[in-house]
């Protein structure tokens, strides 16, 4: 790679992340694929059979996928999307996330192993 390209990709921690970004930058990720990822993320809801840890793992994977194709989500947007994705039966969890000032990003969203 040329020096200017090396600088653009040296911050990726894994080869997969770098490859995903290279593929996007050089035309392998279509606009249709990007729209599909965004839509999937925006309509995703927690399934009642999933524990909260599984739900957060799925959301984390989707966020990482969006980041890999250049659609970076702000920290607050990530938290709001977690709140949005919770079922109506998770009203207590929604309130905790919405009003806890210590939750500023997706990493701050921690749940007990028992799930909800």
N, CA, C and O atoms as a Tinker XYZ file with bonds, in Angstrom:
   464  protein
     1  N      0.836000   -1.186000    0.000000    73     2
     2  CA     0.000000    0.000000    0.000000    64     1     3
     3  C      0.876000    1.242000    0.000000    63     2     4     5
     4  O      1.983000    1.239000    0.537000    81     3
     5  N      0.376000    2.273000   -0.593000    73     3     6
     6  CA     1.082000    3.540000   -0.550000    64     5     7
     7  C      0.994000    4.094000    0.864000    63     6     8     9
     8  O      0.090000    3.742000    1.621000    81     7
     9  N      1.942000    4.965000    1.219000    73     7    10
    10  CA     1.986000    5.506000    2.578000    64     9    11
    11  C      0.684000    6.169000    2.998000    63    10    12    13
    12  O      0.254000    6.007000    4.139000    81    11
    13  N      0.044000    6.917000    2.090000    73    11    14
    14  CA    -1.197000    7.590000    2.463000    64    13    15
    15  C     -2.315000    6.580000    2.721000    63    14    16    17
    16  O     -3.177000    6.825000    3.564000    81    15
    17  N     -2.316000    5.468000    2.022000    73    15    18
    18  CA    -3.309000    4.424000    2.275000    64    17    19
    19  C     -3.030000    3.689000    3.578000    63    18    20    21
    20  O     -3.960000    3.330000    4.300000    81    19
    21  N     -1.767000    3.466000    3.881000    73    19    22
    22  CA    -1.415000    2.793000    5.131000    64    21    23
    23  C     -1.937000    3.600000    6.312000    63    22    24    25
    24  O     -2.507000    3.037000    7.247000    81    23
    25  N     -1.748000    4.899000    6.275000    73    23    26
    26  CA    -2.237000    5.758000    7.352000    64    25    27
    27  C     -3.738000    5.690000    7.529000    63    26    28    29
    28  O     -4.244000    5.789000    8.647000    81    27
    29  N     -4.446000    5.522000    6.434000    73    27    30
    30  CA    -5.909000    5.479000    6.495000    64    29    31
    31  C     -6.431000    4.189000    7.120000    63    30    32    33
    32  O     -7.555000    4.156000    7.620000    81    31
    33  N     -5.632000    3.137000    7.096000    73    31    34
    34  CA    -6.122000    1.831000    7.553000    64    33    35
    35  C     -5.351000    1.261000    8.746000    63    34    36    37
    36  O     -5.674000    0.169000    9.213000    81    35
    37  N     -4.351000    1.967000    9.241000    73    35    38
    38  CA    -3.520000    1.414000   10.312000    64    37    39
    39  C     -4.228000    1.331000   11.665000    63    38    40    41
    40  O     -3.758000    0.615000   12.550000    81    39
    41  N     -5.336000    2.037000   11.851000    73    39    42
    42  CA    -6.018000    2.052000   13.143000    64    41    43
    43  C     -6.946000    0.875000   13.369000    63    42    44    45
    44  O     -7.474000    0.717000   14.469000    81    43
    45  N     -7.159000    0.044000   12.362000    73    43    46
    46  CA    -8.025000   -1.120000   12.544000    64    45    47
    47  C     -7.287000   -2.164000   13.367000    63    46    48    49
    48  O     -6.100000   -2.412000   13.157000    81    47
    49  N     -8.008000   -2.775000   14.311000    73    47    50
    50  CA    -7.370000   -3.719000   15.231000    64    49    51
    51  C     -7.295000   -5.132000   14.685000    63    50    52    53
    52  O     -6.455000   -5.917000   15.124000    81    51
    53  N     -8.155000   -5.470000   13.738000    73    51    54
    54  CA    -8.117000   -6.821000   13.169000    64    53    55
    55  C     -8.062000   -6.733000   11.648000    63    54    56    57
    56  O     -8.440000   -5.727000   11.047000    81    55
    57  N     -7.586000   -7.804000   11.055000    73    55    58
    58  CA    -7.529000   -7.869000    9.596000    64    57    59
    59  C     -8.929000   -7.825000    8.996000    63    58    60    61
    60  O     -9.137000   -7.245000    7.931000    81    59
    61  N     -9.891000   -8.443000    9.688000    73    59    62
    62  CA   -11.264000   -8.454000    9.181000    64    61    63
    63  C    -11.826000   -7.039000    9.107000    63    62    64    65
    64  O    -12.438000   -6.661000    8.108000    81    63
    65  N    -11.616000   -6.252000   10.174000    73    63    66
    66  CA   -12.096000   -4.874000   10.166000    64    65    67
    67  C    -11.465000   -4.092000    9.007000    63    66    68    69
    68  O    -12.145000   -3.340000    8.310000    81    67
    69  N    -10.159000   -4.283000    8.814000    73    67    70
    70  CA    -9.473000   -3.589000    7.735000    64    69    71
    71  C    -10.015000   -4.048000    6.378000    63    70    72    73
    72  O    -10.256000   -3.228000    5.492000    81    71
    73  N    -10.201000   -5.341000    6.222000    73    71    74
    74  CA   -10.708000   -5.876000    4.961000    64    73    75
    75  C    -12.115000   -5.349000    4.667000    63    74    76    77
    76  O    -12.413000   -4.957000    3.538000    81    75
    77  N    -12.972000   -5.342000    5.683000    73    75    78
    78  CA   -14.329000   -4.825000    5.492000    64    77    79
    79  C    -14.293000   -3.375000    5.022000    63    78    80    81
    80  O    -15.049000   -2.987000    4.131000    81    79
    81  N    -13.423000   -2.582000    5.618000    73    79    82
    82  CA   -13.324000   -1.169000    5.243000    64    81    83
    83  C    -12.739000   -1.011000    3.835000    63    82    84    85
    84  O    -13.213000   -0.187000    3.053000    81    83
    85  N    -11.715000   -1.795000    3.516000    73    83    86
    86  CA   -11.142000   -1.750000    2.172000    64    85    87
    87  C    -12.185000   -2.125000    1.125000    63    86    88    89
    88  O    -12.292000   -1.492000    0.074000    81    87
    89  N    -12.942000   -3.159000    1.434000    73    87    90
    90  CA   -13.977000   -3.620000    0.512000    64    89    91
    91  C    -15.012000   -2.512000    0.287000    63    90    92    93
    92  O    -15.456000   -2.290000   -0.839000    81    91
    93  N    -15.386000   -1.829000    1.355000    73    91    94
    94  CA   -16.346000   -0.727000    1.222000    64    93    95
    95  C    -15.747000    0.431000    0.420000    63    94    96    97
    96  O    -16.378000    0.955000   -0.498000    81    95
    97  N    -14.525000    0.820000    0.777000    73    95    98
    98  CA   -13.893000    1.966000    0.123000    64    97    99
    99  C    -13.666000    1.752000   -1.368000    63    98   100   101
   100  O    -13.689000    2.706000   -2.146000    81    99
   101  N    -13.449000    0.520000   -1.760000    73    99   102
   102  CA   -13.128000    0.257000   -3.158000    64   101   103
   103  C    -14.266000   -0.420000   -3.908000    63   102   104   105
   104  O    -14.039000   -1.118000   -4.896000    81   103
   105  N    -15.493000   -0.213000   -3.432000    73   103   106
   106  CA   -16.660000   -0.541000   -4.217000    64   105   107
   107  C    -17.314000   -1.881000   -4.008000    63   106   108   109
   108  O    -18.267000   -2.195000   -4.721000    81   107
   109  N    -16.866000   -2.684000   -3.082000    73   107   110
   110  CA   -17.471000   -3.995000   -2.896000    64   109   111
   111  C    -18.728000   -3.954000   -2.028000    63   110   112   113
   112  O    -19.547000   -4.871000   -2.099000    81   111
   113  N    -18.898000   -2.918000   -1.215000    73   111   114
   114  CA   -20.108000   -2.777000   -0.414000    64   113   115
   115  C    -21.022000   -1.798000   -1.137000    63   114   116   117
   116  O    -20.702000   -0.617000   -1.272000    81   115
   117  N    -22.127000   -2.287000   -1.586000    73   115   118
   118  CA   -23.031000   -1.453000   -2.374000    64   117   119
   119  C    -23.896000   -0.587000   -1.469000    63   118   120   121
   120  O    -24.009000   -0.825000   -0.267000    81   119
   121  N    -24.490000    0.407000   -2.072000    73   119   122
   122  CA   -25.430000    1.262000   -1.354000    64   121   123
   123  C    -26.594000    0.417000   -0.846000    63   122   124   125
   124  O    -27.109000    0.649000    0.248000    81   123
   125  N    -27.000000   -0.553000   -1.640000    73   123   126
   126  CA   -28.090000   -1.442000   -1.235000    64   125   127
   127  C    -27.714000   -2.219000    0.017000    63   126   128   129
   128  O    -28.537000   -2.374000    0.920000    81   127
   129  N    -26.490000   -2.707000    0.081000    73   127   130
   130  CA   -26.020000   -3.450000    1.262000    64   129   131
   131  C    -26.006000   -2.529000    2.482000    63   130   132   133
   132  O    -26.436000   -2.935000    3.561000    81   131
   133  N    -25.526000   -1.316000    2.328000    73   131   134
   134  CA   -25.494000   -0.360000    3.429000    64   133   135
   135  C    -26.906000   -0.073000    3.922000    63   134   136   137
   136  O    -27.154000   -0.064000    5.127000    81   135
   137  N    -27.823000    0.160000    3.004000    73   135   138
   138  CA   -29.212000    0.410000    3.393000    64   137   139
   139  C    -29.801000   -0.791000    4.114000    63   138   140   141
   140  O    -30.561000   -0.636000    5.069000    81   139
   141  N    -29.453000   -1.978000    3.662000    73   139   142
   142  CA   -29.940000   -3.200000    4.297000    64   141   143
   143  C    -29.449000   -3.299000    5.741000    63   142   144   145
   144  O    -30.221000   -3.649000    6.635000    81   143
   145  N    -28.171000   -2.994000    5.973000    73   143   146
   146  CA   -27.617000   -3.028000    7.330000    64   145   147
   147  C    -28.292000   -1.998000    8.230000    63   146   148   149
   148  O    -28.628000   -2.293000    9.377000    81   147
   149  N    -28.488000   -0.791000    7.709000    73   147   150
   150  CA   -29.124000    0.274000    8.488000    64   149   151
   151  C    -30.559000   -0.105000    8.831000    63   150   152   153
   152  O    -30.985000    0.046000    9.976000    81   151
   153  N    -31.300000   -0.592000    7.852000    73   151   154
   154  CA   -32.692000   -0.976000    8.082000    64   153   155
   155  C    -32.793000   -2.106000    9.098000    63   154   156   157
   156  O    -33.642000   -2.070000    9.989000    81   155
   157  N    -31.931000   -3.106000    8.965000    73   155   158
   158  CA   -31.932000   -4.228000    9.909000    64   157   159
   159  C    -31.708000   -3.726000   11.335000    63   158   160   161
   160  O    -32.379000   -4.167000   12.268000    81   159
   161  N    -30.763000   -2.802000   11.497000    73   159   162
   162  CA   -30.464000   -2.255000   12.810000    64   161   163
   163  C    -31.626000   -1.426000   13.347000    63   162   164   165
   164  O    -31.972000   -1.529000   14.524000    81   163
   165  N    -32.227000   -0.609000   12.491000    73   163   166
   166  CA   -33.291000    0.294000   12.934000    64   165   167
   167  C    -34.576000   -0.428000   13.322000    63   166   168   169
   168  O    -35.322000    0.071000   14.165000    81   167
   169  N    -34.854000   -1.588000   12.732000    73   167   170
   170  CA   -36.100000   -2.288000   13.053000    64   169   171
   171  C    -35.891000   -3.445000   14.025000    63   170   172   173
   172  O    -36.854000   -4.097000   14.428000    81   171
   173  N    -34.643000   -3.705000   14.402000    73   171   174
   174  CA   -34.364000   -4.834000   15.287000    64   173   175
   175  C    -35.004000   -4.624000   16.659000    63   174   176   177
   176  O    -34.892000   -3.552000   17.254000    81   175
   177  N    -35.668000   -5.655000   17.143000    73   175   178
   178  CA   -36.273000   -5.655000   18.479000    64   177   179
   179  C    -35.805000   -6.899000   19.229000    63   178   180   181
   180  O    -35.586000   -7.952000   18.631000    81   179
   181  N    -35.658000   -6.767000   20.527000    73   179   182
   182  CA   -35.279000   -7.904000   21.366000    64   181   183
   183  C    -36.343000   -8.988000   21.249000    63   182   184   185
   184  O    -37.540000   -8.715000   21.343000    81   183
   185  N    -35.893000  -10.210000   21.044000    73   183   186
   186  CA   -36.822000  -11.333000   21.025000    64   185   187
   187  C    -37.049000  -11.781000   22.459000    63   186   188   189
   188  O    -36.109000  -11.820000   23.254000    81   187
   189  N    -38.277000  -12.118000   22.793000    73   187   190
   190  CA   -38.606000  -12.472000   24.175000    64   189   191
   191  C    -37.829000  -13.691000   24.656000    63   190   192   193
   192  O    -37.599000  -13.834000   25.856000    81   191
   193  N    -37.422000  -14.568000   23.749000    73   191   194
   194  CA   -36.682000  -15.770000   24.139000    64   193   195
   195  C    -35.218000  -15.475000   24.467000    63   194   196   197
   196  O    -34.560000  -16.285000   25.119000    81   195
   197  N    -34.703000  -14.334000   24.027000    73   195   198
   198  CA   -33.298000  -13.992000   24.244000    64   197   199
   199  C    -33.082000  -13.319000   25.589000    63   198   200   201
   200  O    -33.853000  -12.452000   26.000000    81   199
   201  N    -32.026000  -13.733000   26.260000    73   199   202
   202  CA   -31.595000  -13.016000   27.456000    64   201   203
   203  C    -31.028000  -11.668000   27.022000    63   202   204   205
   204  O    -30.682000  -11.480000   25.856000    81   203
   205  N    -30.936000  -10.749000   27.947000    73   203   206
   206  CA   -30.426000   -9.421000   27.630000    64   205   207
   207  C    -28.990000   -9.498000   27.109000    63   206   208   209
   208  O    -28.620000   -8.735000   26.217000    81   207
   209  N    -28.183000  -10.399000   27.649000    73   207   210
   210  CA   -26.801000  -10.519000   27.180000    64   209   211
   211  C    -26.755000  -10.922000   25.706000    63   210   212   213
   212  O    -25.926000  -10.412000   24.953000    81   211
   213  N    -27.630000  -11.823000   25.291000    73   211   214
   214  CA   -27.691000  -12.234000   23.889000    64   213   215
   215  C    -28.176000  -11.072000   23.021000    63   214   216   217
   216  O    -27.656000  -10.841000   21.929000    81   215
   217  N    -29.161000  -10.357000   23.510000    73   215   218
   218  CA   -29.687000   -9.194000   22.786000    64   217   219
   219  C    -28.580000   -8.164000   22.556000    63   218   220   221
   220  O    -28.438000   -7.638000   21.451000    81   219
   221  N    -27.806000   -7.879000   23.587000    73   219   222
   222  CA   -26.728000   -6.898000   23.464000    64   221   223
   223  C    -25.614000   -7.398000   22.554000    63   222   224   225
   224  O    -24.990000   -6.604000   21.850000    81   223
   225  N    -25.357000   -8.696000   22.557000    73   223   226
   226  CA   -24.349000   -9.264000   21.662000    64   225   227
   227  C    -24.771000   -9.060000   20.206000    63   226   228   229
   228  O    -23.957000   -8.683000   19.364000    81   227
   229  N    -26.042000   -9.311000   19.920000    73   227   230
   230  CA   -26.567000   -9.133000   18.562000    64   229   231
   231  C    -26.472000   -7.664000   18.145000    63   230   232   233
   232  O    -26.061000   -7.356000   17.027000    81   231
   233  N    -26.854000   -6.767000   19.047000    73   231   234
   234  CA   -26.787000   -5.333000   18.729000    64   233   235
   235  C    -25.338000   -4.883000   18.528000    63   234   236   237
   236  O    -25.051000   -4.084000   17.637000    81   235
   237  N    -24.438000   -5.395000   19.350000    73   235   238
   238  CA   -23.025000   -5.055000   19.218000    64   237   239
   239  C    -22.489000   -5.484000   17.854000    63   238   240   241
   240  O    -21.727000   -4.752000   17.223000    81   239
   241  N    -22.886000   -6.661000   17.407000    73   239   242
   242  CA   -22.466000   -7.155000   16.099000    64   241   243
   243  C    -22.991000   -6.255000   14.985000    63   242   244   245
   244  O    -22.271000   -5.958000   14.032000    81   243
   245  N    -24.240000   -5.822000   15.104000    73   243   246
   246  CA   -24.814000   -4.931000   14.089000    64   245   247
   247  C    -24.111000   -3.571000   14.090000    63   246   248   249
   248  O    -23.831000   -3.021000   13.026000    81   247
   249  N    -23.825000   -3.030000   15.270000    73   247   250
   250  CA   -23.123000   -1.743000   15.372000    64   249   251
   251  C    -21.739000   -1.853000   14.746000    63   250   252   253
   252  O    -21.315000   -0.968000   14.002000    81   251
   253  N    -21.037000   -2.940000   15.049000    73   251   254
   254  CA   -19.707000   -3.152000   14.480000    64   253   255
   255  C    -19.787000   -3.256000   12.951000    63   254   256   257
   256  O    -18.938000   -2.715000   12.242000    81   255
   257  N    -20.808000   -3.954000   12.452000    73   255   258
   258  CA   -20.992000   -4.071000   11.006000    64   257   259
   259  C    -21.228000   -2.722000   10.346000    63   258   260   261
   260  O    -20.683000   -2.440000    9.279000    81   259
   261  N    -22.042000   -1.889000   10.986000    73   259   262
   262  CA   -22.282000   -0.542000   10.457000    64   261   263
   263  C    -21.006000    0.294000   10.486000    63   262   264   265
   264  O    -20.707000    1.015000    9.534000    81   263
   265  N    -20.253000    0.192000   11.587000    73   263   266
   266  CA   -18.995000    0.931000   11.689000    64   265   267
   267  C    -18.016000    0.489000   10.606000    63   266   268   269
   268  O    -17.305000    1.313000   10.030000    81   267
   269  N    -17.982000   -0.817000   10.331000    73   267   270
   270  CA   -17.045000   -1.353000    9.344000    64   269   271
   271  C    -17.303000   -0.836000    7.935000    63   270   272   273
   272  O    -16.384000   -0.769000    7.118000    81   271
   273  N    -18.534000   -0.474000    7.652000    73   271   274
   274  CA   -18.842000    0.053000    6.317000    64   273   275
   275  C    -18.943000    1.577000    6.321000    63   274   276   277
   276  O    -19.439000    2.178000    5.367000    81   275
   277  N    -18.472000    2.192000    7.397000    73   275   278
   278  CA   -18.381000    3.644000    7.441000    64   277   279
   279  C    -19.591000    4.370000    7.979000    63   278   280   281
   280  O    -19.641000    5.598000    7.918000    81   279
   281  N    -20.562000    3.657000    8.502000    73   279   282
   282  CA   -21.748000    4.295000    9.074000    64   281   283
   283  C    -21.596000    4.306000   10.596000    63   282   284   285
   284  O    -22.155000    3.466000   11.300000    81   283
   285  N    -20.827000    5.277000   11.081000    73   283   286
   286  CA   -20.533000    5.363000   12.506000    64   285   287
   287  C    -21.738000    5.921000   13.258000    63   286   288   289
   288  O    -22.336000    6.916000   12.848000    81   287
   289  N    -22.081000    5.268000   14.360000    73   287   290
   290  CA   -23.181000    5.725000   15.204000    64   289   291
   291  C    -22.603000    6.478000   16.396000    63   290   292   293
   292  O    -21.631000    6.030000   17.005000    81   291
   293  N    -23.191000    7.608000   16.727000    73   291   294
   294  CA   -22.771000    8.346000   17.910000    64   293   295
   295  C    -23.087000    7.531000   19.155000    63   294   296   297
   296  O    -23.982000    6.686000   19.135000    81   295
   297  N    -22.354000    7.782000   20.243000    73   295   298
   298  CA   -22.562000    7.048000   21.492000    64   297   299
   299  C    -24.008000    7.131000   21.958000    63   298   300   301
   300  O    -24.619000    6.115000   22.291000    81   299
   301  N    -24.551000    8.337000   21.982000    73   299   302
   302  CA   -25.927000    8.521000   22.448000    64   301   303
   303  C    -26.917000    7.799000   21.538000    63   302   304   305
   304  O    -27.920000    7.261000   22.008000    81   303
   305  N    -26.640000    7.788000   20.259000    73   303   306
   306  CA   -27.505000    7.088000   19.309000    64   305   307
   307  C    -27.517000    5.587000   19.603000    63   306   308   309
   308  O    -28.559000    4.940000   19.497000    81   307
   309  N    -26.370000    5.041000   19.968000    73   307   310
   310  CA   -26.294000    3.619000   20.299000    64   309   311
   311  C    -27.149000    3.305000   21.523000    63   310   312   313
   312  O    -27.883000    2.317000   21.529000    81   311
   313  N    -27.059000    4.139000   22.559000    73   311   314
   314  CA   -27.854000    3.927000   23.774000    64   313   315
   315  C    -29.342000    4.060000   23.458000    63   314   316   317
   316  O    -30.146000    3.243000   23.907000    81   315
   317  N    -29.709000    5.075000   22.698000    73   315   318
   318  CA   -31.117000    5.263000   22.341000    64   317   319
   319  C    -31.654000    4.079000   21.540000    63   318   320   321
   320  O    -32.811000    3.692000   21.702000    81   319
   321  N    -30.822000    3.508000   20.683000    73   319   322
   322  CA   -31.264000    2.356000   19.900000    64   321   323
   323  C    -31.423000    1.110000   20.764000    63   322   324   325
   324  O    -32.290000    0.280000   20.491000    81   323
   325  N    -30.601000    0.966000   21.801000    73   323   326
   326  CA   -30.805000   -0.143000   22.743000    64   325   327
   327  C    -32.149000    0.036000   23.437000    63   326   328   329
   328  O    -32.922000   -0.916000   23.545000    81   327
   329  N    -32.432000    1.238000   23.906000    73   327   330
   330  CA   -33.710000    1.513000   24.578000    64   329   331
   331  C    -34.875000    1.237000   23.633000    63   330   332   333
   332  O    -35.848000    0.588000   24.017000    81   331
   333  N    -34.779000    1.726000   22.405000    73   331   334
   334  CA   -35.831000    1.529000   21.409000    64   333   335
   335  C    -36.080000    0.055000   21.121000    63   334   336   337
   336  O    -37.218000   -0.348000   20.878000    81   335
   337  N    -35.027000   -0.747000   21.146000    73   335   338
   338  CA   -35.136000   -2.150000   20.753000    64   337   339
   339  C    -35.733000   -3.048000   21.834000    63   338   340   341
   340  O    -36.023000   -4.217000   21.579000    81   339
   341  N    -35.917000   -2.511000   23.032000    73   339   342
   342  CA   -36.465000   -3.327000   24.118000    64   341   343
   343  C    -37.974000   -3.470000   23.982000    63   342   344   345
   344  O    -38.662000   -2.552000   23.537000    81   343
   345  N    -38.466000   -4.616000   24.366000    73   343   346
   346  CA   -39.899000   -4.896000   24.315000    64   345   347
   347  C    -40.647000   -4.046000   25.336000    63   346   348   349
   348  O    -40.050000   -3.530000   26.281000    81   347
   349  N    -41.948000   -3.905000   25.141000    73   347   350
   350  CA   -42.777000   -3.153000   26.090000    64   349   351
   351  C    -42.700000   -3.749000   27.491000    63   350   352   353
   352  O    -42.840000   -3.031000   28.481000    81   351
   353  N    -42.480000   -5.049000   27.579000    73   351   354
   354  CA   -42.393000   -5.709000   28.885000    64   353   355
   355  C    -41.115000   -5.337000   29.640000    63   354   356   357
   356  O    -40.980000   -5.665000   30.819000    81   355
   357  N    -40.189000   -4.666000   28.986000    73   355   358
   358  CA   -38.917000   -4.266000   29.605000    64   357   359
   359  C    -38.947000   -2.802000   30.038000    63   358   360   361
   360  O    -37.925000   -2.119000   29.973000    81   359
   361  N    -40.099000   -2.319000   30.476000    73   359   362
   362  CA   -40.256000   -0.904000   30.817000    64   361   363
   363  C    -39.282000   -0.462000   31.908000    63   362   364   365
   364  O    -38.756000    0.649000   31.851000    81   363
   365  N    -39.035000   -1.321000   32.900000    73   363   366
   366  CA   -38.091000   -0.959000   33.965000    64   365   367
   367  C    -36.687000   -0.769000   33.407000    63   366   368   369
   368  O    -35.987000    0.170000   33.784000    81   367
   369  N    -36.278000   -1.655000   32.515000    73   367   370
   370  CA   -34.953000   -1.556000   31.911000    64   369   371
   371  C    -34.857000   -0.290000   31.063000    63   370   372   373
   372  O    -33.822000    0.376000   31.059000    81   371
   373  N    -35.919000    0.042000   30.351000    73   371   374
   374  CA   -35.936000    1.269000   29.551000    64   373   375
   375  C    -35.740000    2.495000   30.436000    63   374   376   377
   376  O    -34.984000    3.404000   30.093000    81   375
   377  N    -36.426000    2.513000   31.573000    73   375   378
   378  CA   -36.315000    3.657000   32.484000    64   377   379
   379  C    -34.914000    3.767000   33.065000    63   378   380   381
   380  O    -34.369000    4.865000   33.176000    81   379
   381  N    -34.333000    2.639000   33.434000    73   379   382
   382  CA   -32.973000    2.652000   33.982000    64   381   383
   383  C    -32.000000    3.227000   32.958000    63   382   384   385
   384  O    -31.170000    4.076000   33.285000    81   383
   385  N    -32.109000    2.760000   31.722000    73   383   386
   386  CA   -31.200000    3.238000   30.673000    64   385   387
   387  C    -31.433000    4.711000   30.340000    63   386   388   389
   388  O    -30.484000    5.454000   30.093000    81   387
   389  N    -32.683000    5.123000   30.334000    73   387   390
   390  CA   -33.012000    6.492000   29.943000    64   389   391
   391  C    -32.596000    7.517000   30.992000    63   390   392   393
   392  O    -32.218000    8.635000   30.642000    81   391
   393  N    -32.658000    7.155000   32.267000    73   391   394
   394  CA   -32.442000    8.148000   33.318000    64   393   395
   395  C    -31.146000    7.978000   34.097000    63   394   396   397
   396  O    -30.887000    8.749000   35.021000    81   395
   397  N    -30.331000    6.999000   33.757000    73   395   398
   398  CA   -29.053000    6.799000   34.433000    64   397   399
   399  C    -27.990000    7.649000   33.733000    63   398   400   401
   400  O    -27.637000    7.390000   32.583000    81   399
   401  N    -27.491000    8.654000   34.429000    73   399   402
   402  CA   -26.514000    9.569000   33.833000    64   401   403
   403  C    -25.150000    8.928000   33.628000    63   402   404   405
   404  O    -24.301000    9.500000   32.945000    81   403
   405  N    -24.921000    7.750000   34.204000    73   403   406
   406  CA   -23.648000    7.057000   34.035000    64   405   407
   407  C    -23.597000    6.234000   32.752000    63   406   408   409
   408  O    -22.549000    5.690000   32.405000    81   407
   409  N    -24.712000    6.142000   32.053000    73   407   410
   410  CA   -24.751000    5.390000   30.800000    64   409   411
   411  C    -24.643000    6.385000   29.659000    63   410   412   413
   412  O    -25.598000    7.084000   29.320000    81   411
   413  N    -23.447000    6.429000   29.073000    73   411   414
   414  CA   -23.172000    7.399000   28.017000    64   413   415
   415  C    -22.938000    6.772000   26.650000    63   414   416   417
   416  O    -22.997000    7.461000   25.631000    81   415
   417  N    -22.671000    5.462000   26.623000    73   415   418
   418  CA   -22.414000    4.790000   25.353000    64   417   419
   419  C    -22.768000    3.310000   25.477000    63   418   420   421
   420  O    -23.166000    2.846000   26.546000    81   419
   421  N    -22.622000    2.587000   24.394000    73   419   422
   422  CA   -23.020000    1.181000   24.365000    64   421   423
   423  C    -22.232000    0.356000   25.381000    63   422   424   425
   424  O    -22.779000   -0.569000   25.982000    81   423
   425  N    -20.969000    0.677000   25.575000    73   423   426
   426  CA   -20.126000   -0.063000   26.514000    64   425   427
   427  C    -20.645000    0.074000   27.944000    63   426   428   429
   428  O    -20.501000   -0.849000   28.745000    81   427
   429  N    -21.240000    1.207000   28.267000    73   427   430
   430  CA   -21.767000    1.441000   29.610000    64   429   431
   431  C    -23.021000    0.623000   29.905000    63   430   432   433
   432  O    -23.418000    0.484000   31.062000    81   431
   433  N    -23.632000    0.094000   28.879000    73   431   434
   434  CA   -24.867000   -0.673000   29.058000    64   433   435
   435  C    -24.484000   -2.065000   29.553000    63   434   436   437
   436  O    -24.079000   -2.925000   28.771000    81   435
   437  N    -24.615000   -2.272000   30.852000    73   435   438
   438  CA   -24.283000   -3.562000   31.462000    64   437   439
   439  C    -25.511000   -4.108000   32.160000    63   438   440   441
   440  O    -26.235000   -3.387000   32.846000    81   439
   441  N    -25.728000   -5.391000   31.971000    73   439   442
   442  CA   -26.883000   -6.031000   32.586000    64   441   443
   443  C    -26.427000   -7.227000   33.397000    63   442   444   445
   444  O    -25.347000   -7.773000   33.170000    81   443
   445  N    -27.259000   -7.626000   34.344000    73   443   446
   446  CA   -26.942000   -8.801000   35.148000    64   445   447
   447  C    -26.982000  -10.036000   34.261000    63   446   448   449
   448  O    -27.696000  -10.048000   33.259000    81   447
   449  N    -26.218000  -11.089000   34.615000    73   447   450
   450  CA   -26.182000  -12.303000   33.807000    64   449   451
   451  C    -27.531000  -13.005000   33.699000    63   450   452   453
   452  O    -27.726000  -13.824000   32.801000    81   451
   453  N    -28.456000  -12.702000   34.590000    73   451   454
   454  CA   -29.746000  -13.393000   34.553000    64   453   455
   455  C    -30.603000  -12.945000   33.386000    63   454   456   457
   456  O    -31.547000  -13.642000   33.014000    81   455
   457  N    -30.294000  -11.791000   32.798000    73   455   458
   458  CA   -31.053000  -11.296000   31.652000    64   457   459
   459  C    -32.354000  -10.671000   32.079000    63   458   460   461
   460  O    -32.626000  -10.518000   33.270000    81   459
   461  N    -33.164000  -10.308000   31.092000    73   459   462
   462  CA   -34.459000   -9.699000   31.386000    64   461   463
   463  C    -35.505000  -10.250000   30.462000    63   462   464
   464  O    -36.670000   -9.863000   30.547000    81   463
